[in-house]
Amino acid sequence: MNGPLTHEVLAEVMKSCAGVTARPEQLRDPDATFEQFGLDSLGLLGIVAELERRFEFPLGADVDQCKTPREFLETTNSQLISGV
């Protein structure tokens, strides 16, 4: 899978890896938090692991510290683009 990570893909991975249902438009809300969707740190780790598998790219430790979908997408896509 090639980047960038989209709201649609994030919503799909949240459902498949953490059992958390969120519509892509909900994830676009700049004030939305993972906590609002019931996603905890363990669920986020599962999402990171799945994305690393899909992108065949190791994501940095700071990705699993993101508190919002917006921050997660920005951090992940920045790493994918820069290759760091």
N, CA, C and O atoms as a GROMACS GRO file, in nm:
protein
  336
    1MET      N    1   0.085  -0.118   0.000
    1MET     CA    2   0.000   0.000   0.000
    1MET      C    3   0.089   0.124   0.000
    1MET      O    4   0.188   0.130   0.072
    2ASN      N    5   0.053   0.218  -0.079
    2ASN     CA    6   0.126   0.345  -0.084
    2ASN      C    7   0.050   0.451  -0.007
    2ASN      O    8  -0.072   0.444   0.008
    3GLY      N    9   0.126   0.551   0.043
    3GLY     CA   10   0.066   0.661   0.117
    3GLY      C   11   0.000   0.758   0.023
    3GLY      O   12   0.002   0.736  -0.098
    4PRO      N   13  -0.057   0.862   0.072
    4PRO     CA   14  -0.067   0.896   0.214
    4PRO      C   15  -0.181   0.820   0.282
    4PRO      O   16  -0.270   0.766   0.217
    5LEU      N   17  -0.176   0.819   0.413
    5LEU     CA   18  -0.284   0.762   0.492
    5LEU      C   19  -0.401   0.859   0.488
    5LEU      O   20  -0.385   0.978   0.512
    6THR      N   21  -0.520   0.806   0.458
    6THR     CA   22  -0.639   0.889   0.447
    6THR      C   23  -0.733   0.864   0.566
    6THR      O   24  -0.717   0.767   0.640
    7HIS      N   25  -0.830   0.951   0.581
    7HIS     CA   26  -0.932   0.933   0.685
    7HIS      C   27  -1.009   0.803   0.661
    7HIS      O   28  -1.046   0.733   0.756
    8GLU      N   29  -1.032   0.771   0.535
    8GLU     CA   30  -1.105   0.650   0.501
    8GLU      C   31  -1.029   0.524   0.543
    8GLU      O   32  -1.087   0.432   0.601
    9VAL      N   33  -0.901   0.521   0.515
    9VAL     CA   34  -0.820   0.406   0.554
    9VAL      C   35  -0.807   0.398   0.705
    9VAL      O   36  -0.815   0.290   0.763
   10LEU      N   37  -0.788   0.512   0.770
   10LEU     CA   38  -0.778   0.512   0.916
   10LEU      C   39  -0.907   0.457   0.978
   10LEU      O   40  -0.900   0.378   1.071
   11ALA      N   41  -1.023   0.497   0.928
   11ALA     CA   42  -1.150   0.448   0.980
   11ALA      C   43  -1.160   0.297   0.962
   11ALA      O   44  -1.205   0.226   1.052
   12GLU      N   45  -1.119   0.248   0.847
   12GLU     CA   46  -1.124   0.103   0.819
   12GLU      C   47  -1.031   0.026   0.913
   12GLU      O   48  -1.069  -0.079   0.965
   13VAL      N   49  -0.911   0.078   0.934
   13VAL     CA   50  -0.814   0.009   1.020
   13VAL      C   51  -0.857   0.017   1.167
   13VAL      O   52  -0.836  -0.078   1.243
   14MET      N   53  -0.916   0.127   1.207
   14MET     CA   54  -0.968   0.138   1.344
   14MET      C   55  -1.071   0.028   1.368
   14MET      O   56  -1.073  -0.033   1.475
   15LYS      N   57  -1.157   0.002   1.270
   15LYS     CA   58  -1.261  -0.100   1.283
   15LYS      C   59  -1.200  -0.239   1.284
   15LYS      O   60  -1.234  -0.321   1.369
   16SER      N   61  -1.110  -0.267   1.189
   16SER     CA   62  -1.057  -0.402   1.176
   16SER      C   63  -0.958  -0.440   1.286
   16SER      O   64  -0.951  -0.556   1.325
   17CYS      N   65  -0.883  -0.344   1.337
   17CYS     CA   66  -0.780  -0.375   1.436
   17CYS      C   67  -0.822  -0.351   1.580
   17CYS      O   68  -0.774  -0.417   1.672
   18ALA      N   69  -0.912  -0.256   1.600
   18ALA     CA   70  -0.949  -0.220   1.738
   18ALA      C   71  -1.099  -0.233   1.764
   18ALA      O   72  -1.144  -0.210   1.876
   19GLY      N   73  -1.176  -0.268   1.662
   19GLY     CA   74  -1.320  -0.282   1.680
   19GLY      C   75  -1.390  -0.151   1.706
   19GLY      O   76  -1.500  -0.148   1.761
   20VAL      N   77  -1.327  -0.041   1.665
   20VAL     CA   78  -1.382   0.093   1.688
   20VAL      C   79  -1.441   0.145   1.557
   20VAL      O   80  -1.372   0.153   1.456
   21THR      N   81  -1.569   0.181   1.561
   21THR     CA   82  -1.636   0.231   1.443
   21THR      C   83  -1.638   0.384   1.444
   21THR      O   84  -1.685   0.447   1.538
   22ALA      N   85  -1.586   0.440   1.336
   22ALA     CA   86  -1.588   0.586   1.316
   22ALA      C   87  -1.600   0.611   1.167
   22ALA      O   88  -1.532   0.546   1.086
   23ARG      N   89  -1.683   0.704   1.131
   23ARG     CA   90  -1.695   0.742   0.990
   23ARG      C   91  -1.580   0.837   0.955
   23ARG      O   92  -1.536   0.914   1.040
   24PRO      N   93  -1.531   0.833   0.832
   24PRO     CA   94  -1.423   0.923   0.792
   24PRO      C   95  -1.452   1.069   0.821
   24PRO      O   96  -1.363   1.144   0.861
   25GLU      N   97  -1.578   1.112   0.802
   25GLU     CA   98  -1.611   1.253   0.827
   25GLU      C   99  -1.600   1.287   0.975
   25GLU      O  100  -1.571   1.401   1.010
   26GLN      N  101  -1.624   1.190   1.064
   26GLN     CA  102  -1.605   1.214   1.207
   26GLN      C  103  -1.457   1.235   1.238
   26GLN      O  104  -1.422   1.316   1.324
   27LEU      N  105  -1.372   1.161   1.169
   27LEU     CA  106  -1.228   1.172   1.192
   27LEU      C  107  -1.173   1.304   1.139
   27LEU      O  108  -1.066   1.349   1.182
   28ARG      N  109  -1.244   1.367   1.047
   28ARG     CA  110  -1.202   1.496   0.992
   28ARG      C  111  -1.226   1.612   1.088
   28ARG      O  112  -1.168   1.720   1.071
   29ASP      N  113  -1.309   1.592   1.187
   29ASP     CA  114  -1.338   1.697   1.286
   29ASP      C  115  -1.207   1.731   1.357
   29ASP      O  116  -1.148   1.644   1.421
   30PRO      N  117  -1.160   1.857   1.348
   30PRO     CA  118  -1.032   1.892   1.409
   30PRO      C  119  -1.029   1.878   1.561
   30PRO      O  120  -0.922   1.871   1.620
   31ASP      N  121  -1.146   1.874   1.624
   31ASP     CA  122  -1.152   1.860   1.770
   31ASP      C  123  -1.172   1.716   1.815
   31ASP      O  124  -1.175   1.689   1.935
   32ALA      N  125  -1.185   1.623   1.721
   32ALA     CA  126  -1.209   1.483   1.757
   32ALA      C  127  -1.085   1.423   1.824
   32ALA      O  128  -0.972   1.453   1.786
   33THR      N  129  -1.109   1.340   1.923
   33THR     CA  130  -1.001   1.268   1.990
   33THR      C  131  -1.025   1.118   1.978
   33THR      O  132  -1.139   1.074   1.961
   34PHE      N  133  -0.920   1.040   1.987
   34PHE     CA  134  -0.936   0.895   1.986
   34PHE      C  135  -1.018   0.849   2.106
   34PHE      O  136  -1.093   0.752   2.096
   35GLU      N  137  -1.003   0.918   2.216
   35GLU     CA  138  -1.078   0.883   2.337
   35GLU      C  139  -1.229   0.890   2.313
   35GLU      O  140  -1.304   0.807   2.364
   36GLN      N  141  -1.273   0.988   2.235
   36GLN     CA  142  -1.415   1.002   2.204
   36GLN      C  143  -1.470   0.879   2.133
   36GLN      O  144  -1.588   0.846   2.148
   37PHE      N  145  -1.385   0.813   2.056
   37PHE     CA  146  -1.428   0.695   1.981
   37PHE      C  147  -1.409   0.566   2.061
   37PHE      O  148  -1.445   0.458   2.015
   38GLY      N  149  -1.353   0.579   2.179
   38GLY     CA  150  -1.329   0.461   2.262
   38GLY      C  151  -1.202   0.387   2.227
   38GLY      O  152  -1.187   0.270   2.260
   39LEU      N  153  -1.110   0.455   2.160
   39LEU     CA  154  -0.984   0.394   2.122
   39LEU      C  155  -0.879   0.422   2.229
   39LEU      O  156  -0.848   0.537   2.258
   40ASP      N  157  -0.826   0.316   2.288
   40ASP     CA  158  -0.724   0.331   2.391
   40ASP      C  159  -0.584   0.310   2.332
   40ASP      O  160  -0.570   0.286   2.212
   41SER      N  161  -0.483   0.320   2.416
   41SER     CA  162  -0.345   0.312   2.368
   41SER      C  163  -0.312   0.175   2.311
   41SER      O  164  -0.234   0.165   2.216
   42LEU      N  165  -0.370   0.070   2.364
   42LEU     CA  166  -0.347  -0.064   2.312
   42LEU      C  167  -0.407  -0.078   2.172
   42LEU      O  168  -0.346  -0.138   2.084
   43GLY      N  169  -0.526  -0.023   2.154
   43GLY     CA  170  -0.588  -0.023   2.022
   43GLY      C  171  -0.506   0.055   1.921
   43GLY      O  172  -0.493   0.016   1.805
   44LEU      N  173  -0.450   0.167   1.966
   44LEU     CA  174  -0.368   0.250   1.877
   44LEU      C  175  -0.240   0.175   1.837
   44LEU      O  176  -0.195   0.186   1.723
   45LEU      N  177  -0.184   0.099   1.930
   45LEU     CA  178  -0.066   0.018   1.897
   45LEU      C  179  -0.099  -0.085   1.789
   45LEU      O  180  -0.018  -0.110   1.700
   46GLY      N  181  -0.217  -0.145   1.797
   46GLY     CA  182  -0.259  -0.240   1.695
   46GLY      C  183  -0.275  -0.175   1.559
   46GLY      O  184  -0.240  -0.233   1.457
   47ILE      N  185  -0.327  -0.054   1.559
   47ILE     CA  186  -0.343   0.022   1.434
   47ILE      C  187  -0.206   0.054   1.375
   47ILE      O  188  -0.185   0.038   1.255
   48VAL      N  189  -0.113   0.099   1.459
   48VAL     CA  190   0.022   0.130   1.412
   48VAL      C  191   0.086   0.006   1.352
   48VAL      O  192   0.147   0.013   1.245
   49ALA      N  193   0.074  -0.108   1.419
   49ALA     CA  194   0.133  -0.233   1.368
   49ALA      C  195   0.074  -0.271   1.232
   49ALA      O  196   0.147  -0.312   1.142
   50GLU      N  197  -0.057  -0.256   1.217
   50GLU     CA  198  -0.120  -0.288   1.089
   50GLU      C  199  -0.075  -0.193   0.979
   50GLU      O  200  -0.050  -0.236   0.867
   51LEU      N  201  -0.064  -0.066   1.010
   51LEU     CA  202  -0.018   0.030   0.909
   51LEU      C  203   0.127   0.006   0.871
   51LEU      O  204   0.164   0.021   0.754
   52GLU      N  205   0.209  -0.031   0.966
   52GLU     CA  206   0.348  -0.065   0.935
   52GLU      C  207   0.353  -0.185   0.840
   52GLU      O  208   0.436  -0.189   0.749
   53ARG      N  209   0.266  -0.280   0.862
   53ARG     CA  210   0.260  -0.396   0.773
   53ARG      C  211   0.214  -0.355   0.633
   53ARG      O  212   0.273  -0.395   0.533
   54ARG      N  213   0.108  -0.275   0.627
   54ARG     CA  214   0.054  -0.233   0.498
   54ARG      C  215   0.150  -0.146   0.419
   54ARG      O  216   0.167  -0.164   0.298
   55PHE      N  217   0.211  -0.051   0.486
   55PHE     CA  218   0.301   0.042   0.418
   55PHE      C  219   0.442  -0.014   0.402
   55PHE      O  220   0.525   0.041   0.330
   56GLU      N  221   0.470  -0.125   0.472
   56GLU     CA  222   0.604  -0.184   0.473
   56GLU      C  223   0.707  -0.078   0.512
   56GLU      O  224   0.811  -0.062   0.448
   57PHE      N  225   0.672  -0.008   0.621
   57PHE     CA  226   0.754   0.103   0.668
   57PHE      C  227   0.737   0.115   0.819
   57PHE      O  228   0.624   0.121   0.868
   58PRO      N  229   0.848   0.118   0.894
   58PRO     CA  230   0.837   0.132   1.040
   58PRO      C  231   0.804   0.277   1.078
   58PRO      O  232   0.875   0.370   1.041
   59LEU      N  233   0.697   0.293   1.152
   59LEU     CA  234   0.658   0.426   1.198
   59LEU      C  235   0.728   0.457   1.328
   59LEU      O  236   0.752   0.367   1.409
   60GLY      N  237   0.762   0.582   1.350
   60GLY     CA  238   0.833   0.624   1.470
   60GLY      C  239   0.748   0.610   1.594
   60GLY      O  240   0.625   0.604   1.588
   61ALA      N  241   0.815   0.605   1.708
   61ALA     CA  242   0.748   0.586   1.837
   61ALA      C  243   0.649   0.698   1.868
   61ALA      O  244   0.553   0.675   1.942
   62ASP      N  245   0.669   0.817   1.813
   62ASP     CA  246   0.579   0.928   1.844
   62ASP      C  247   0.438   0.908   1.787
   62ASP      O  248   0.344   0.972   1.833
   63VAL      N  249   0.422   0.821   1.687
   63VAL     CA  250   0.290   0.798   1.626
   63VAL      C  251   0.194   0.739   1.728
   63VAL      O  252   0.077   0.777   1.732
   64ASP      N  253   0.242   0.647   1.810
   64ASP     CA  254   0.151   0.583   1.906
   64ASP      C  255   0.119   0.670   2.027
   64ASP      O  256   0.047   0.629   2.117
   65GLN      N  257   0.174   0.792   2.029
   65GLN     CA  258   0.143   0.888   2.135
   65GLN      C  259   0.039   0.991   2.091
   65GLN      O  260   0.000   1.077   2.170
   66CYS      N  261  -0.005   0.984   1.967
   66CYS     CA  262  -0.102   1.080   1.915
   66CYS      C  263  -0.236   1.065   1.987
   66CYS      O  264  -0.280   0.954   2.016
   67LYS      N  265  -0.297   1.177   2.016
   67LYS     CA  266  -0.425   1.178   2.087
   67LYS      C  267  -0.544   1.203   1.996
   67LYS      O  268  -0.658   1.178   2.035
   68THR      N  269  -0.518   1.252   1.875
   68THR     CA  270  -0.628   1.286   1.785
   68THR      C  271  -0.604   1.223   1.647
   68THR      O  272  -0.489   1.200   1.609
   69PRO      N  273  -0.710   1.194   1.573
   69PRO     CA  274  -0.693   1.146   1.437
   69PRO      C  275  -0.613   1.245   1.351
   69PRO      O  276  -0.530   1.205   1.270
   70ARG      N  277  -0.639   1.372   1.370
   70ARG     CA  278  -0.568   1.475   1.293
   70ARG      C  279  -0.417   1.466   1.317
   70ARG      O  280  -0.338   1.464   1.222
   71GLU      N  281  -0.378   1.461   1.443
   71GLU     CA  282  -0.237   1.450   1.478
   71GLU      C  283  -0.178   1.320   1.425
   71GLU      O  284  -0.065   1.318   1.375
   72PHE      N  285  -0.254   1.211   1.435
   72PHE     CA  286  -0.208   1.081   1.387
   72PHE      C  287  -0.182   1.084   1.237
   72PHE      O  288  -0.078   1.039   1.191
   73LEU      N  289  -0.277   1.137   1.161
   73LEU     CA  290  -0.262   1.145   1.015
   73LEU      C  291  -0.144   1.234   0.976
   73LEU      O  292  -0.065   1.198   0.889
   74GLU      N  293  -0.132   1.350   1.041
   74GLU     CA  294  -0.022   1.441   1.009
   74GLU      C  295   0.112   1.377   1.039
   74GLU      O  296   0.204   1.385   0.958
   75THR      N  297   0.125   1.313   1.155
   75THR     CA  298   0.251   1.251   1.195
   75THR      C  299   0.286   1.134   1.105
   75THR      O  300   0.399   1.122   1.058
   76THR      N  301   0.188   1.048   1.080
   76THR     CA  302   0.211   0.931   0.996
   76THR      C  303   0.248   0.972   0.855
   76THR      O  304   0.346   0.922   0.800
   77ASN      N  305   0.172   1.062   0.795
   77ASN     CA  306   0.200   1.104   0.658
   77ASN      C  307   0.333   1.178   0.648
   77ASN      O  308   0.403   1.165   0.548
   78SER      N  309   0.368   1.254   0.748
   78SER     CA  310   0.498   1.320   0.749
   78SER      C  311   0.611   1.218   0.745
   78SER      O  312   0.709   1.234   0.672
   79GLN      N  313   0.597   1.114   0.826
   79GLN     CA  314   0.700   1.009   0.828
   79GLN      C  315   0.705   0.933   0.696
   79GLN      O  316   0.813   0.901   0.647
   80LEU      N  317   0.589   0.905   0.638
   80LEU     CA  318   0.586   0.834   0.511
   80LEU      C  319   0.649   0.916   0.399
   80LEU      O  320   0.722   0.863   0.316
   81ILE      N  321   0.622   1.044   0.399
   81ILE     CA  322   0.676   1.132   0.295
   81ILE      C  323   0.826   1.151   0.310
   81ILE      O  324   0.900   1.145   0.211
   82SER      N  325   0.870   1.173   0.434
   82SER     CA  326   1.013   1.199   0.455
   82SER      C  327   1.096   1.072   0.457
   82SER      O  328   1.218   1.076   0.438
   83GLY      N  329   1.030   0.959   0.480
   83GLY     CA  330   1.104   0.833   0.488
   83GLY      C  331   1.178   0.816   0.618
   83GLY      O  332   1.268   0.732   0.628
   84VAL      N  333   1.141   0.897   0.718
   84VAL     CA  334   1.208   0.891   0.848
   84VAL      C  335   1.111   0.843   0.954
   84VAL      O  336   1.148   0.831   1.070
   0.00000   0.00000   0.00000
